[in-house]
Amino acid sequence: MTGVNKVILVGNVGKNPDVVAFPSEGAAPVKKASFPLATTEYRRNRDSERVEITEWHNVVCWRGLADVAERILTKGAQIYVEGRLQSRSWEDKDGNKRHVTEVVADNLLLLSNRQRGEGENGRNNPLIDILNQDTEPVGDLPF
Protein backbone atom coordinates (compact mmCIF):
# COMPACT_ATOMS: atom_id res chain seq x y z
CA MET A 1 0.00 0.00 0.00
CA THR A 2 1.28 3.48 -0.81
CA GLY A 3 1.08 6.49 1.47
CA VAL A 4 -1.05 9.58 1.08
CA ASN A 5 0.46 13.06 1.20
CA LYS A 6 -2.45 15.50 0.80
CA VAL A 7 -2.89 18.99 2.21
CA ILE A 8 -5.97 21.21 1.95
CA LEU A 9 -5.77 24.75 3.33
CA VAL A 10 -8.06 27.76 3.31
CA GLY A 11 -6.41 30.95 4.43
CA ASN A 12 -5.14 34.42 3.59
CA VAL A 13 -2.07 35.23 1.51
CA GLY A 14 0.54 36.89 3.75
CA LYS A 15 2.33 38.80 0.99
CA ASN A 16 2.42 39.02 -2.79
CA PRO A 17 4.08 35.95 -4.33
CA ASP A 18 7.84 35.94 -4.91
CA VAL A 19 8.39 34.69 -8.46
CA VAL A 20 11.64 33.22 -9.82
CA ALA A 21 12.21 31.93 -13.36
CA PHE A 22 14.75 29.12 -13.79
CA PRO A 23 16.36 28.68 -17.24
CA SER A 24 15.42 25.52 -19.08
CA GLU A 25 17.29 23.92 -22.00
CA GLY A 26 15.55 24.73 -25.28
CA ALA A 27 12.28 25.66 -23.61
CA ALA A 28 10.62 28.50 -21.77
CA PRO A 29 11.97 29.15 -18.28
CA VAL A 30 10.36 27.21 -15.43
CA LYS A 31 8.61 29.55 -12.97
CA LYS A 32 8.33 29.14 -9.23
CA ALA A 33 6.02 31.31 -7.10
CA SER A 34 6.19 31.17 -3.32
CA PHE A 35 4.18 32.95 -0.65
CA PRO A 36 3.16 32.59 3.00
CA LEU A 37 -0.40 31.55 3.81
CA ALA A 38 -2.06 32.16 7.19
CA THR A 39 -4.75 29.83 8.51
CA THR A 40 -6.65 30.88 11.61
CA GLU A 41 -8.62 28.81 14.11
CA TYR A 42 -10.60 29.93 17.12
CA ARG A 43 -10.62 27.93 20.35
CA ARG A 44 -11.67 28.40 23.95
CA ASN A 45 -8.96 28.49 26.62
CA ARG A 46 -9.33 27.26 30.23
CA ASP A 47 -11.08 30.49 31.19
CA SER A 48 -13.61 30.01 28.35
CA GLU A 49 -12.16 32.99 26.49
CA ARG A 50 -12.10 32.80 22.72
CA VAL A 51 -8.47 32.60 21.51
CA GLU A 52 -7.30 33.11 17.94
CA ILE A 53 -4.58 30.71 16.76
CA THR A 54 -2.84 31.54 13.47
CA GLU A 55 -0.56 29.08 11.71
CA TRP A 56 1.75 30.14 8.85
CA HIS A 57 2.46 27.86 5.88
CA ASN A 58 5.02 28.23 3.08
CA VAL A 59 3.27 27.57 -0.26
CA VAL A 60 5.12 26.91 -3.52
CA CYS A 61 3.59 26.83 -7.02
CA TRP A 62 5.44 25.67 -10.14
CA ARG A 63 5.09 26.30 -13.89
CA GLY A 64 1.57 27.25 -15.03
CA LEU A 65 0.22 27.47 -11.51
CA ALA A 66 3.08 29.88 -10.70
CA ASP A 67 1.91 32.07 -13.61
CA VAL A 68 -1.62 32.06 -12.22
CA ALA A 69 -0.41 32.84 -8.69
CA GLU A 70 1.72 35.72 -10.00
CA ARG A 71 -1.22 37.21 -11.89
CA ILE A 72 -4.08 36.86 -9.40
CA LEU A 73 -2.72 36.57 -5.85
CA THR A 74 -2.23 39.61 -3.67
CA LYS A 75 -1.62 40.11 0.02
CA GLY A 76 -4.82 39.52 1.98
CA ALA A 77 -6.58 37.42 -0.66
CA GLN A 78 -8.44 34.42 0.73
CA ILE A 79 -7.58 31.23 -1.18
CA TYR A 80 -8.12 27.49 -1.18
CA VAL A 81 -4.92 25.47 -1.73
CA GLU A 82 -4.61 21.78 -2.45
CA GLY A 83 -1.23 20.10 -2.57
CA ARG A 84 1.35 17.98 -0.75
CA LEU A 85 3.93 18.49 1.97
CA GLN A 86 7.59 18.53 0.99
CA SER A 87 10.52 18.92 3.38
CA ARG A 88 14.08 19.79 2.42
CA SER A 89 17.34 20.51 4.19
CA TRP A 90 20.48 22.38 3.19
CA GLU A 91 23.53 24.03 4.64
CA ASP A 92 23.68 27.82 4.38
CA LYS A 93 26.77 29.86 3.49
CA ASP A 94 27.70 30.11 7.20
CA GLY A 95 27.61 26.32 7.59
CA ASN A 96 24.31 26.24 9.52
CA LYS A 97 21.93 23.37 8.82
CA ARG A 98 18.58 24.69 7.55
CA HIS A 99 15.29 22.83 7.23
CA VAL A 100 11.97 23.89 5.70
CA THR A 101 8.61 22.23 5.11
CA GLU A 102 6.54 23.59 2.23
CA VAL A 103 3.14 22.96 0.71
CA VAL A 104 3.70 22.24 -2.99
CA ALA A 105 0.43 23.36 -4.55
CA ASP A 106 -1.33 21.29 -7.21
CA ASN A 107 -4.43 23.46 -7.28
CA LEU A 108 -5.50 26.82 -5.96
CA LEU A 109 -8.74 28.72 -6.01
CA LEU A 110 -9.26 32.40 -5.29
CA LEU A 111 -12.13 32.65 -2.80
CA SER A 112 -12.04 36.39 -2.26
CA ASN A 113 -9.66 39.17 -3.15
CA ARG A 114 -11.07 41.61 -0.62
CA GLN A 115 -8.35 43.50 1.17
CA ARG A 116 -8.53 46.15 3.85
CA GLY A 117 -9.67 49.35 2.20
CA GLU A 118 -10.87 47.66 -0.99
CA GLY A 119 -14.48 48.25 -1.96
CA GLU A 120 -17.24 45.68 -2.15
CA ASN A 121 -17.22 45.72 -5.94
CA GLY A 122 -13.78 44.00 -6.16
CA ARG A 123 -11.95 46.81 -7.93
CA ASN A 124 -8.30 46.09 -8.74
CA ASN A 125 -9.01 42.36 -9.05
CA PRO A 126 -6.68 40.91 -11.71
CA LEU A 127 -8.87 37.81 -11.97
CA ILE A 128 -11.62 39.94 -13.54
CA ASP A 129 -9.13 41.13 -16.18
CA ILE A 130 -8.07 37.53 -16.95
CA LEU A 131 -11.66 36.33 -17.25
CA ASN A 132 -12.59 39.25 -19.52
CA GLN A 133 -9.77 38.64 -22.01
CA ASP A 134 -10.75 37.68 -25.55
CA THR A 135 -10.19 33.99 -26.19
CA GLU A 136 -10.38 31.85 -29.29
CA PRO A 137 -12.95 29.07 -29.34
CA VAL A 138 -11.37 25.67 -28.66
CA GLY A 139 -13.35 23.93 -31.37
CA ASP A 140 -16.72 22.35 -31.96
CA LEU A 141 -18.18 21.34 -28.63
CA PRO A 142 -20.81 18.61 -28.49
CA PHE A 143 -23.10 20.69 -26.30
N, C-alpha and C positions, 0 to 999 in steps of 0.2 A: 504494500500500500504506500502511496506517495503522500507527502505532507501537503498542507494547505497554508499558503502565505497570502492572506487577503486582509486589506485594511480599507475601511470606509470611514471617512471623516466629513463632518459638516462644521465649518467654522469661518472665521474672517481672516482675510489676507493681511499679514502684518506690515508688509511693504511691497512696493512695486517689484515685479520679478527682475532678478539679475539674469541677463541673457549673455551667453558666450557661444561663439561659433567656432567649431573645431574643423580644420581643413580635412578634406577627404579626397583620396586619390581619384581623379577623373570624374568627380561628381560634385554636387553642391555641398557646401559645408554642413556639418551636422550641428544642429543647435541644441543647447541645453538651457533651460530656464529653471531657476530655483528661487524659492520664496518661503518665508515662514508663515505658518497657519496656526491661528489660535482657536482652540476649542474650549468652551466654558461650560462647566456644570455647576449646579446649585445644590448644596446639601445643608442639613441642619447639624450644628455642633451640639455638644453636651448641654449647653444652655438653651437649646431650641432656637438659636439664632440662625438665620439664613446666611450661609457663607458661600461666596463665589470662588470656585477653583478653576483657574485657567491653565491649560497645558499647551506648550508650544511644540510644533512639529516642523521639521525641515522637509519640504516637498520639492521633488525634482521632476521635471517634464523633459522629454527628449523629442527631437525631430519635429513632426507636424504638430504635436501637442504643445511643444515649446513655442511654436509660431502662434498658436491660438492663445496661449497664456500671455505672451508678450503683447498681443493686440488687445485683449479684452480684460485682463486682470489689473486692478488698481488697489492700492491700500484701502482697507475697509470693506472691500467687496465680500459678500457672503457666498461661499462656494461649497459644492459637494465634490469630494475627491475619492476616487476608487483606485487602489493600487496595491503595492506589496512593500514590505519592509526590506531594507537592504542595509547592512552594516559594513563599514570598512575602517581600516586602520592604516596609519602611515606615521612616518617620523618627520617632524618639521625641521626647518633649517638649523634650529638650536639643539637638535638631537632629542627633543621631547616626543614621547609616544602620544599620538592623537587618535581618537576614536569618534566616529559619528554614526548615528543611525538615521536613515532617511526614508521617506515614503516615496517610492518611485511610482509616479502616477501613470495609470493606463487610461483613465477617463476623468474628465472634470466637467462640471456643469455650473454655470453662473446662476445662482439663486436670486441674488439681488446685488445691484451695484450702488446702492444708496450709501452715501458717505455723509459724515457730519457736514451740514451746511449745503448739501445738495438738495434740490427741490424734489417734490413728489413725482414730477413728470419725467425723471431720469435723464435730464440734460447731461451732456458730456459722456454719454454711454457709448463706447466704441462698438459694442455689440450691435447697436441699432444701425450704425454705419455699415458694418459687415453684412447684416441681413438685408439692407437696402441696395447693395451693389447689384448691378446688372449681371446676370449669369446666362450662359448659353444653355438651351435645353439639352438634356443628356441623350435623348433619343425618343423613339416611340415607346410610350409606356402603355401597358395593357389595361390601364384603368383610367 
